[in-house]
């Protein structure tokens, strides 16, 4: 079963990488010449080691640890079909295999699929060899990894039965970092035991409880949606339903756009809001537009599946195009507005120029629909060209 699951995962991942080979090559070409990745491999462990710094309080550490765990959950949610086995999972459910063995199989596949996320953990473990308090520090890293694995398995199975022990383990883990070395070791060991207990006691992903919970959850959400969204137009409900159907992809895009926004604000503050921050803001606007434009693919796929129903409606095709552009624009707007607003607060830009920068991104988002719709295999290259042209045009207007 493990070999079949891994074979399915490798084949699915290979197809995804083949579809996005341009983005992969572009990222490698941009990163390798500018960043000594191998020479600074220890920097990969910085996100994991950050909570160990003595200057942080309980609230900061609590939020940071949960952000790291959320990244692991999103990683699994985006790949849920590939990790769970796809069509092979239907056959695997009919085999006389115990729930514990199924859970062990899920954990093994999740760990293998999370290999890129384990690189910071390995780098952190290497860096800890040169720091004092090795026992407590290693317990922290192992405990964080175990809790993250527990949340990943919960996201994979859509079962929150092990949520309570993981929440308690999180509180214990963060609280241990606020104490002295002796107490810290005991609390970290207790947190690790609770996380391991959550992994052992949780039923398999194919249990009836998980299915029943998923059905109840969908009914509850649907009931709330019907009662609270009656005043929304039908087109808006349709677009929100498509985004909800691609929840993992939508959330992952928002997380990446949020990371770009936070990085831009951090670099602007690091540079002291000098003359370089306006070009940096324009580049960040283009990057956010490129990320948000990938939503067009999910919208178009949903329209194709519902084509027979949509054709029966008295709507012109331009209405759906306009709705898609407005949906992607609304998704990107909160992130594109943060950096210009920050520059306005610090007196770098006037309100009129900041509004102009935000509004100037709308034509780019509309143009990025064309490669996503008509040249999906070349969308990365064509989108990058459009983004560069937009940056060059905006450079002459706003700088």
C-alpha positions in Angstrom: 0.0 0.0 0.0 2.8 2.4 0.8 4.5 1.8 -2.6 1.3 2.3 -4.4 0.5 5.5 -2.5 4.0 6.9 -3.1 3.8 5.9 -6.8 0.5 7.8 -7.1 2.0 10.8 -5.3 5.1 10.9 -7.5 3.1 10.7 -10.7 0.7 13.4 -9.6 3.5 15.7 -8.4 5.4 15.1 -11.6 2.3 16.2 -13.7 2.0 19.4 -11.6 5.7 20.2 -11.9 5.5 19.6 -15.7 2.6 22.0 -16.0 4.5 24.7 -14.0 8.0 24.1 -15.3 8.3 27.7 -16.4 7.6 29.0 -12.9 10.0 26.5 -11.4 12.8 27.5 -13.8 12.1 31.2 -13.4 12.3 30.8 -9.6 15.6 29.0 -9.7 17.1 31.6 -12.1 16.0 34.4 -9.8 17.1 32.8 -6.5 20.4 31.1 -7.2 22.4 34.1 -8.6 21.3 36.4 -5.9 21.2 34.2 -2.8 24.0 31.9 -1.6 21.6 29.1 -0.7 24.1 26.4 0.0 26.6 28.7 1.8 23.8 30.1 4.1 21.9 26.8 4.6 21.7 27.5 8.3 19.4 30.5 7.6 16.7 28.0 6.6 16.4 27.1 10.3 15.7 30.7 11.3 11.8 30.4 11.3 12.0 27.3 13.6 14.6 28.8 15.9 13.0 32.3 16.2 10.8 31.4 19.2 13.9 30.4 21.1 15.1 34.1 21.1 14.7 35.5 24.7 13.3 38.8 23.5 9.9 37.5 22.5 6.9 37.3 24.7 4.2 34.6 25.0 1.8 36.2 22.5 4.4 36.6 19.8 5.6 33.0 20.2 2.1 31.6 20.2 1.2 33.4 17.0 4.6 32.4 15.3 4.3 28.7 16.2 0.7 28.6 14.9 1.9 30.3 11.7 4.5 27.6 11.2 1.9 24.9 11.8 -0.6 26.6 9.4 2.0 26.5 6.7 2.3 22.7 7.2 -1.5 22.4 7.1 -1.8 24.4 3.9 0.9 22.3 2.3 -1.1 19.2 2.9 -4.5 20.8 1.9 -3.1 21.9 -1.4 -1.8 18.3 -2.1 -4.7 16.5 -0.4 -5.7 14.5 -3.5 -2.2 13.4 -4.3 -1.3 12.5 -0.7 -4.5 10.6 0.0 -4.0 8.4 -3.0 -6.6 9.7 -5.4 -8.5 6.9 -7.1 -6.4 4.3 -5.4 -7.8 5.5 -2.0 -11.2 4.1 -3.0 -9.7 0.7 -3.5 -7.6 0.9 -0.3 -10.6 1.6 1.9 -12.0 -1.8 0.9 -8.9 -3.7 2.2 -9.0 -5.3 5.7 -6.4 -3.0 7.2 -6.6 -1.6 10.7 -7.1 2.1 11.4 -3.8 2.3 13.1 -1.9 0.9 10.1 -3.8 3.3 7.8 -2.9 6.2 10.1 0.8 5.1 10.1 0.6 5.0 6.3 -0.9 8.5 6.1 1.8 9.8 8.5 4.6 8.3 6.4 3.3 9.7 3.1 2.7 13.1 4.7 6.3 13.2 6.0 7.7 12.3 2.6 5.5 14.9 0.9 6.6 17.5 3.4 10.3 17.0 2.6 10.7 20.7 1.6 9.2 21.8 4.9 11.6 19.5 6.8 14.7 21.4 5.5 14.3 24.2 8.0 13.9 21.6 10.7 17.1 19.9 9.7 18.9 23.2 9.5 17.6 24.2 12.9 18.7 20.8 14.4 22.2 21.4 12.9 22.4 24.9 14.3 21.3 23.7 17.8 24.5 21.6 18.0 26.4 24.8 18.6 24.0 26.3 21.2 23.6 25.5 24.9 20.7 23.7 26.5 20.7 21.1 23.7 18.1 18.8 25.4 15.4 21.4 25.8 16.1 22.9 22.4 15.9 19.5 20.6 12.7 18.7 22.5 11.2 21.9 21.3 12.1 21.1 17.6 10.8 17.5 17.9 7.6 18.7 19.7 6.9 21.4 17.1 7.4 18.9 14.3 5.1 16.3 16.0 2.4 18.9 16.6 2.6 20.1 13.0 2.3 16.5 11.8 -0.8 16.1 13.9 -2.4 19.1 12.4 -1.4 17.9 8.9 -3.1 14.6 9.5 -6.2 16.4 10.8 -6.2 18.5 7.6 -5.7 15.3 5.5 -8.5 13.4 7.1 -10.8 16.4 7.8 -11.1 15.1 11.3 -10.7 17.3 14.3 -11.0 14.6 16.9 -7.4 15.1 17.9 -7.6 18.9 17.9 -8.0 19.3 21.7 -4.7 17.4 22.7 -2.9 19.4 20.0 -4.2 22.7 21.3 -3.1 21.8 24.8 0.3 20.6 23.5 0.7 24.0 21.7 0.0 25.9 24.9 2.4 23.8 26.8 5.1 24.1 24.2 4.8 27.9 24.1 4.5 28.2 27.8 7.6 26.1 28.3 9.7 28.7 26.4 8.8 31.3 29.0 10.3 29.3 31.9 13.7 28.3 33.1 15.8 25.5 31.8 14.8 22.8 34.3 11.0 23.4 34.1 11.3 24.0 30.3 12.6 20.5 29.7 9.8 18.9 31.7 7.1 21.0 30.0 8.5 20.3 26.5 8.6 16.6 27.2 5.0 16.8 28.4 4.0 18.7 25.2 5.8 16.0 23.1 3.9 13.2 24.9 0.5 14.9 24.4 1.3 15.4 20.7 2.3 11.7 20.3 -0.8 10.7 22.1 -2.9 12.7 19.7 -1.2 10.9 16.7 -1.8 7.5 18.2 -5.4 7.8 19.3 -6.8 9.6 16.2 -8.9 7.3 13.9 -8.0 6.8 10.3 -9.0 9.2 7.6 -11.6 6.8 6.2 -13.5 6.4 9.4 -17.3 7.0 9.4 -16.8 9.7 12.1 -14.8 11.8 9.8 -17.3 11.4 7.0 -20.2 12.2 9.2 -18.4 15.2 10.6 -17.7 16.5 7.1 -21.3 16.0 6.0 -22.6 17.8 9.1 -20.1 20.6 8.7 -21.1 21.1 5.0 -24.8 21.2 5.9 -24.2 23.7 8.7 -22.1 26.0 6.5 -24.6 25.7 3.7 -27.5 26.5 6.1 -25.7 29.6 7.4 -24.7 30.7 3.9 -28.3 30.5 2.7 -29.6 32.5 5.6 -26.9 35.2 5.7 -26.3 35.7 2.0 -29.9 36.1 0.6 -29.2 39.8 -0.1 -26.2 39.0 -2.3 -26.7 38.9 -6.1 -26.6 35.5 -7.8 -23.4 36.2 -9.6 -21.6 37.0 -6.3 -22.9 33.8 -4.7 -21.6 31.9 -7.7 -18.2 33.4 -7.5 -18.0 32.9 -3.7 -19.1 29.3 -4.2 -16.3 28.6 -6.7 -13.7 30.1 -4.3 -15.1 28.0 -1.5 -14.9 24.9 -3.7 -11.2 25.7 -4.2 -10.7 26.6 -0.6 -7.2 25.3 -0.2 -5.9 27.0 -3.4 -7.6 30.3 -2.5 -6.1 30.2 1.1 -2.7 29.3 -0.2 -2.7 32.2 -2.6 -3.8 34.6 0.1 -1.0 33.3 2.3 1.6 33.9 -0.4 0.2 37.3 -1.2 0.3 38.1 2.5 3.9 37.0 2.7 4.8 39.3 -0.2 3.0 42.2 1.5 4.7 41.6 4.8 8.1 41.2 3.2 7.6 44.5 1.3 6.6 46.4 4.4 9.6 44.9 6.3 12.1 45.8 3.6 10.6 49.3 3.4 11.0 49.8 7.1 14.5 48.4 6.9 15.4 50.9 4.2 14.0 53.7 6.3 11.3 54.6 3.7 13.8 56.2 1.4 13.6 56.6 -2.4 13.9 52.9 -3.1 10.6 52.0 -1.5 8.3 53.2 -4.3 10.0 51.0 -7.0 9.8 48.1 -4.5 6.1 48.8 -4.0 5.5 48.6 -7.8 7.4 45.3 -8.0 5.4 43.9 -5.1 2.1 45.0 -6.8 3.1 43.1 -9.9 4.0 40.0 -8.0 0.7 40.0 -6.1 -1.1 40.4 -9.4 0.7 37.4 -10.8 -0.3 35.3 -7.8 -3.9 36.4 -7.8 -4.2 35.8 -11.5 -3.8 32.1 -11.0 -7.4 32.2 -9.6 -8.6 32.6 -13.2 -7.8 29.0 -13.8 -10.0 27.7 -11.0 -12.8 30.0 -12.1 -12.6 28.8 -15.7 -12.5 25.2 -14.7 -15.7 25.6 -12.7 -17.4 27.4 -15.6 -16.5 24.6 -17.9 -18.0 22.0 -15.6 -21.2 24.1 -15.3 -21.3 25.1 -19.0 -24.7 23.4 -19.8 -26.4 25.2 -16.9 -24.7 28.6 -17.6 -25.7 28.5 -21.3 -29.4 28.1 -20.2 -29.2 31.4 -18.3 -30.2 34.7 -20.0 -26.6 36.1 -19.5 -24.1 37.3 -22.0 -20.6 35.9 -21.9 -19.1 39.3 -21.1 -21.0 39.2 -17.8 -19.0 36.1 -16.6 -15.8 37.6 -17.8 -16.5 40.8 -15.9 -17.4 38.8 -12.8 -14.1 36.8 -13.0 -12.0 40.0 -13.3 -13.9 41.7 -10.4 -13.4 38.5 -8.3 -9.7 38.4 -8.8 -9.4 42.1 -8.3 -11.3 41.9 -5.0 -9.1 39.0 -3.9 -5.9 41.0 -4.6 -7.1 44.4 -3.4 -6.5 44.0 0.3 -2.9 43.0 -0.3 -2.1 45.6 -2.9 -3.4 48.4 -0.7 -1.3 47.7 2.3 2.1 48.9 1.1 0.9 52.2 -0.5 -1.1 52.9 2.6 2.0 52.4 4.7 3.9 54.8 2.5 1.2 57.4 2.9 1.4 57.1 6.7 5.1 57.7 6.6 4.8 60.7 4.2 6.5 59.0 1.2 3.5 59.2 -1.1 0.4 61.4 -1.2 -3.0 59.9 -1.0 -3.7 60.6 -4.7 -0.5 58.9 -5.8 -1.1 55.9 -3.5 -4.7 55.5 -4.9 -3.3 55.8 -8.4 -0.8 52.9 -7.7 -3.5 50.7 -6.4 -5.9 51.4 -9.2 -3.2 51.0 -11.8 -3.0 47.3 -10.9 -6.5 46.7 -12.1 -5.6 46.7 -15.9 -2.8 44.3 -15.2 -5.1 41.9 -13.4 -7.5 42.1 -16.4 -4.7 41.5 -18.9 -3.4 38.5 -16.9 -6.6 36.7 -17.6 -5.7 36.3 -21.3 -2.7 34.0 -20.8 -4.5 32.1 -18.1 -7.4 31.5 -20.3 -6.0 31.1 -23.8 -2.4 30.0 -23.2 -2.3 28.2 -19.9 0.9 26.2 -20.7 2.7 29.5 -21.4 0.9 31.6 -18.8 4.0 32.0 -16.5 6.2 33.4 -19.2 3.5 35.6 -20.7 2.4 36.8 -17.3 5.9 37.7 -16.3 6.3 39.7 -19.6 3.1 41.5 -18.9 4.2 42.3 -15.3 7.6 43.6 -16.5 5.9 45.9 -19.1 3.5 47.1 -16.4 6.3 47.9 -14.0 8.2 49.8 -16.7 5.1 51.8 -17.6 4.2 52.5 -13.9 7.8 53.4 -13.2 7.6 56.4 -15.6 4.3 57.5 -14.2 4.8 57.3 -10.5 8.6 57.7 -10.1 
